[in-house]
């Protein structure tokens, strides 16, 4: 066990630019003594942890003025590191932002995949060739979901491996990531996009109009995440955007709560529970679409 004295000073967020202003504290301590069965060793200086601002390394100093008097300077926060505090270039929020862009493409393509036949009147030919309308819907959802899953998993793999390598090579701090977490993010993101594609196919089948279905998909899959990240966590618990939790990898601590927000890569539900919420919405939408297909004229 190491014992000693330390001085620290957290960043001052007074700039309002999203990045704190570094600060340094200095303390003079005297009449320092240690009692007990301790090894006979002299005092030594040590940086307790890597400073959150790499260019502040030189701010850590210490001076032993006498046998029992010290002057110590330090900078940084002793609280656990959270989200973008360490590396604005990379956090859980970065991959979330990339997934939002991917979702826009998936929603548009999947809804068009479902509504194009209605717009051209070809849906009658399809139902004439296959009288089991539920099978047609299932086939469309399976094709769209499989393509979205494959594209999402491949893109996430490249983004995770290449980006982390480049950032680490350039001196950015990255939270450690286990192989299990990496696999969960890759497969989970693929499933997220695959379920979103199936949900968009169901919406297109229900609404039959591409523009309306796209708007509904954005309203369900993206908008709650935007408002939930700013106003409260319930939207990201009970709407399809709960699935973003599958991408959470940043560690938590009971010592820090106020900054555990979606913009920093933290979510109010567990990863697989969040994905299950989206799966439930997708199943309900596909069920409603199948019911309407059997009862409406083509």
C-alpha positions as CSV (number, residue, x, y, z in Angstrom):
1,X,0.0,0.0,0.0
2,X,1.2,3.5,-0.9
3,X,0.6,6.4,1.5
4,X,1.3,10.0,1.0
5,X,0.0,13.5,0.2
6,X,-1.6,14.7,-3.0
7,X,-2.8,17.9,-4.5
8,X,-5.3,18.2,-7.3
9,X,-7.4,20.8,-9.0
10,X,-10.3,20.0,-11.4
11,X,-10.9,21.9,-14.6
12,X,-12.8,25.2,-14.6
13,X,-15.7,24.9,-17.1
14,X,-16.0,28.7,-17.3
15,X,-15.4,28.9,-21.0
16,X,-18.8,27.5,-22.0
17,X,-17.1,25.9,-25.0
18,X,-17.5,22.4,-23.8
19,X,-13.9,22.0,-22.7
20,X,-12.8,23.0,-19.3
21,X,-10.0,25.4,-18.5
22,X,-7.1,23.6,-16.8
23,X,-6.2,24.8,-13.3
24,X,-3.3,24.1,-10.9
25,X,-3.3,24.0,-7.1
26,X,-0.3,24.3,-4.8
27,X,-0.2,23.2,-1.2
28,X,2.5,23.7,1.5
29,X,2.4,21.0,4.2
30,X,4.6,20.8,7.3
31,X,5.0,18.7,10.4
32,X,4.5,15.7,8.2
33,X,5.1,12.4,10.0
34,X,4.3,8.7,9.7
35,X,4.0,6.2,12.5
36,X,3.7,2.5,12.5
37,X,5.5,-0.5,11.0
38,X,6.6,1.3,7.8
39,X,9.6,0.5,5.7
40,X,12.4,3.0,6.0
41,X,12.1,4.8,2.7
42,X,12.4,8.3,1.6
43,X,9.6,10.3,0.1
44,X,9.2,10.1,-3.7
45,X,7.2,12.0,-6.2
46,X,4.6,10.3,-8.4
47,X,1.8,11.4,-10.7
48,X,-1.3,9.5,-9.3
49,X,-2.9,9.2,-12.7
50,X,-2.4,10.5,-16.3
51,X,-3.6,14.1,-16.4
52,X,-6.7,14.7,-18.5
53,X,-4.8,17.3,-20.4
54,X,-1.6,15.9,-21.9
55,X,0.1,19.3,-22.1
56,X,-0.2,19.8,-18.3
57,X,2.3,17.0,-17.5
58,X,4.8,19.6,-16.4
59,X,2.4,21.2,-13.9
60,X,3.0,18.4,-11.4
61,X,5.9,19.5,-9.1
62,X,7.0,18.9,-5.6
63,X,9.7,20.2,-3.3
64,X,10.8,18.8,0.1
65,X,11.8,21.9,2.0
66,X,12.9,20.0,5.1
67,X,12.5,16.6,6.7
68,X,8.9,17.2,7.5
69,X,7.8,20.0,5.1
70,X,6.7,19.7,1.4
71,X,5.3,21.9,-1.3
72,X,3.2,20.0,-3.8
73,X,1.5,21.2,-7.0
74,X,-1.0,19.3,-9.1
75,X,-3.7,19.5,-11.7
76,X,-6.6,17.3,-12.7
77,X,-9.7,15.7,-11.2
78,X,-9.6,12.8,-8.7
79,X,-13.1,11.8,-9.8
80,X,-13.4,8.9,-12.4
81,X,-13.0,10.0,-16.0
82,X,-16.2,10.5,-17.9
83,X,-16.9,10.6,-21.6
84,X,-15.4,13.5,-23.5
85,X,-13.4,14.9,-20.5
86,X,-10.4,12.9,-21.6
87,X,-10.6,12.6,-25.3
88,X,-13.1,14.9,-27.2
89,X,-12.1,13.1,-30.4
90,X,-13.4,9.7,-29.1
91,X,-16.0,8.6,-26.7
92,X,-19.2,6.5,-26.7
93,X,-20.9,9.5,-28.3
94,X,-18.8,9.3,-31.4
95,X,-20.0,5.9,-32.5
96,X,-23.6,6.9,-31.6
97,X,-23.4,9.9,-33.9
98,X,-22.2,7.6,-36.7
99,X,-25.1,5.3,-36.1
100,X,-27.5,8.2,-36.4
101,X,-26.2,9.0,-39.8
102,X,-26.5,5.3,-40.8
103,X,-30.0,5.1,-39.4
104,X,-31.1,7.9,-41.8
105,X,-29.9,5.9,-44.8
106,X,-31.5,2.7,-43.4
107,X,-34.8,4.3,-42.8
108,X,-35.0,5.9,-46.3
109,X,-33.9,2.7,-48.2
110,X,-36.0,0.3,-46.1
111,X,-39.2,2.4,-46.4
112,X,-38.7,2.8,-50.2
113,X,-38.2,-0.9,-50.4
114,X,-41.7,-1.4,-48.9
115,X,-43.5,1.5,-50.6
116,X,-42.1,1.5,-54.1
117,X,-44.5,-1.2,-55.3
118,X,-47.5,0.7,-53.9
119,X,-46.5,3.8,-55.7
120,X,-46.2,2.0,-59.1
121,X,-49.1,-0.4,-58.5
122,X,-46.8,-3.5,-58.8
123,X,-47.9,-4.7,-55.4
124,X,-50.9,-6.3,-57.1
125,X,-48.6,-8.4,-59.3
126,X,-46.6,-9.4,-56.2
127,X,-49.7,-10.6,-54.3
128,X,-51.0,-12.4,-57.4
129,X,-47.7,-14.3,-57.6
130,X,-47.7,-15.0,-53.8
131,X,-51.1,-15.1,-52.2
132,X,-49.6,-15.3,-48.7
133,X,-49.1,-11.7,-48.0
134,X,-47.6,-12.3,-44.6
135,X,-44.7,-14.1,-46.3
136,X,-44.1,-11.2,-48.7
137,X,-43.8,-8.9,-45.7
138,X,-41.5,-11.3,-43.9
139,X,-39.3,-11.7,-47.0
140,X,-39.0,-7.9,-47.4
141,X,-38.2,-7.4,-43.7
142,X,-35.7,-10.3,-43.8
143,X,-33.9,-8.9,-46.8
144,X,-33.7,-5.4,-45.6
145,X,-32.8,-6.4,-42.1
146,X,-30.0,-8.8,-43.3
147,X,-28.4,-6.2,-45.6
148,X,-28.5,-3.5,-42.8
149,X,-27.1,-6.0,-40.3
150,X,-24.2,-6.9,-42.6
151,X,-23.4,-3.3,-43.5
152,X,-23.7,-2.1,-39.9
153,X,-21.4,-4.8,-38.5
154,X,-18.7,-4.3,-41.1
155,X,-18.8,-0.5,-40.8
156,X,-18.7,-0.7,-37.0
157,X,-15.7,-3.1,-37.1
158,X,-13.7,-0.8,-39.4
159,X,-14.7,2.3,-37.3
160,X,-13.7,0.7,-34.0
161,X,-10.4,-0.9,-35.1
162,X,-9.1,1.9,-37.4
163,X,-10.2,4.9,-35.3
164,X,-9.0,3.5,-32.0
165,X,-5.6,2.7,-33.6
166,X,-5.2,6.1,-35.2
167,X,-6.3,8.0,-32.0
168,X,-4.0,5.9,-29.8
169,X,-1.1,6.5,-32.2
170,X,-1.6,10.2,-31.9
171,X,-1.5,10.3,-28.1
172,X,-5.3,10.3,-27.4
173,X,-6.4,8.6,-24.2
174,X,-8.9,5.7,-24.9
175,X,-10.8,3.8,-22.3
176,X,-9.7,0.1,-22.3
177,X,-12.1,-2.1,-24.3
178,X,-12.4,-5.9,-23.8
179,X,-12.9,-8.3,-26.7
180,X,-16.3,-9.1,-25.3
181,X,-17.4,-5.5,-25.3
182,X,-16.0,-5.0,-28.9
183,X,-17.9,-8.0,-30.1
184,X,-21.1,-6.8,-28.4
185,X,-20.8,-3.4,-30.0
186,X,-20.1,-4.8,-33.5
187,X,-22.8,-7.5,-33.4
188,X,-25.2,-5.2,-31.5
189,X,-24.9,-2.3,-33.9
190,X,-25.6,-4.7,-36.8
191,X,-28.7,-6.0,-35.0
192,X,-29.7,-2.4,-34.2
193,X,-29.6,-1.4,-37.8
194,X,-31.2,-4.7,-38.9
195,X,-34.1,-4.3,-36.6
196,X,-34.5,-0.6,-37.6
197,X,-34.6,-1.7,-41.3
198,X,-37.4,-4.3,-40.5
199,X,-39.3,-1.6,-38.5
200,X,-39.0,0.8,-41.4
201,X,-40.3,-1.9,-43.8
202,X,-43.3,-2.4,-41.5
203,X,-44.0,1.3,-41.3
204,X,-43.8,1.6,-45.1
205,X,-46.3,-1.3,-45.4
206,X,-48.6,0.3,-42.9
207,X,-48.5,3.9,-44.3
208,X,-47.9,3.0,-48.0
209,X,-46.4,6.5,-48.6
210,X,-42.6,6.9,-48.7
211,X,-42.3,10.4,-47.3
212,X,-44.8,9.7,-44.5
213,X,-43.1,6.4,-43.6
214,X,-39.6,8.0,-43.6
215,X,-40.9,10.8,-41.3
216,X,-42.5,8.2,-39.0
217,X,-39.2,6.2,-38.9
218,X,-37.2,9.3,-38.0
219,X,-39.8,10.2,-35.3
220,X,-39.5,6.8,-33.7
221,X,-35.8,6.0,-34.2
222,X,-33.9,9.3,-34.0
223,X,-36.0,12.2,-32.5
224,X,-36.5,10.6,-29.1
225,X,-32.8,10.2,-28.7
226,X,-32.2,13.9,-29.5
227,X,-34.7,15.1,-26.9
228,X,-34.0,12.3,-24.4
229,X,-30.3,13.2,-24.4
230,X,-31.2,16.7,-23.3
231,X,-34.4,16.6,-21.3
232,X,-34.6,13.3,-19.5
233,X,-33.9,9.6,-19.6
234,X,-37.4,8.1,-19.9
235,X,-37.4,8.6,-23.7
236,X,-34.3,6.5,-24.1
237,X,-35.9,3.8,-21.9
238,X,-39.2,3.3,-23.5
239,X,-38.7,4.3,-27.2
240,X,-36.8,2.5,-29.9
241,X,-33.8,4.8,-29.3
242,X,-33.1,2.7,-26.2
243,X,-31.2,0.4,-28.6
244,X,-28.4,2.9,-28.7
245,X,-27.4,1.4,-25.3
246,X,-26.0,-1.6,-27.1
247,X,-23.0,0.7,-28.0
248,X,-22.1,1.6,-24.4
249,X,-18.6,0.7,-23.4
250,X,-17.4,3.5,-21.1
251,X,-17.0,2.4,-17.5
252,X,-19.2,3.8,-14.7
253,X,-18.5,4.7,-11.1
254,X,-20.9,5.4,-8.2
255,X,-18.8,8.5,-7.5
256,X,-20.0,10.3,-10.6
257,X,-23.6,10.7,-11.8
258,X,-24.3,14.1,-13.2
259,X,-22.3,13.5,-16.4
260,X,-23.6,10.0,-17.1
261,X,-25.7,11.2,-20.0
262,X,-26.2,9.9,-23.6
263,X,-24.1,12.7,-25.2
264,X,-21.2,11.4,-23.1
265,X,-21.8,7.8,-24.1
266,X,-23.9,6.6,-21.1
267,X,-27.5,5.3,-21.3
268,X,-30.2,4.6,-18.7
269,X,-30.7,0.9,-19.7
270,X,-28.4,-2.0,-20.1
271,X,-27.1,-2.8,-23.6
272,X,-29.2,-5.9,-24.4
273,X,-32.3,-4.5,-22.6
274,X,-32.1,-1.4,-24.9
275,X,-31.9,-3.7,-28.0
276,X,-34.9,-5.7,-26.7
277,X,-37.0,-2.5,-26.6
278,X,-36.4,-1.9,-30.3
279,X,-37.1,-5.6,-31.0
280,X,-40.4,-5.3,-29.2
281,X,-41.4,-2.2,-31.3
282,X,-40.3,-4.0,-34.5
283,X,-42.3,-7.1,-33.7
284,X,-45.4,-5.0,-32.9
285,X,-45.1,-3.0,-36.1
286,X,-44.6,-6.1,-38.2
287,X,-47.6,-7.7,-36.6
288,X,-49.7,-4.6,-37.3
289,X,-48.5,-4.5,-40.9
290,X,-49.3,-8.2,-41.5
291,X,-52.8,-7.7,-40.0
292,X,-53.4,-4.7,-42.3
293,X,-52.1,-6.5,-45.4
294,X,-54.7,-9.3,-45.0
295,X,-57.6,-6.8,-44.6
296,X,-56.8,-4.0,-47.0
297,X,-57.2,-4.0,-50.7
298,X,-53.8,-4.0,-52.5
